[in-house]
Amino acid sequence: MKHKCILSLIYSAGLRRGALINLKLKDIDSKRMLTRVEDAKGGKDRYTLLGQNVLKDLRKYYQLFKPVNYLFKGEKGGKYGGSSIINIIKRASLKLISGKI
């Protein structure tokens, strides 16, 4: 579920890896269906759209993992690692190429 949410947010919201890693719970605005990206490209804050299906998955993810500060926490409780994001994308693309998705 975590990996699905990560891939969905990167794709649907057009997030960069660093922006995704820095997302906090407060950055998800489910009422307005927006995701707030702090210190995005060029050092500016911006909002991006939050899809209905992504929100459903994020709610499931929240129930399973119960993040406290950062939306995606790493194994040691801090931020999720950038190299972990790259590995998730690589594995998903290999599954897509091999027809397993």
Secondary structure, 3 states (H helix, E strand, C coil): CHHHHHHHHHHHHCCCHHHHHCCEHHHEECCCCEEEECCCHHHCCEEEECCHHHHHHHHHHHHHHCCCCECCECCCCCECCHHHHHHHHHHHHHHHHHCCC
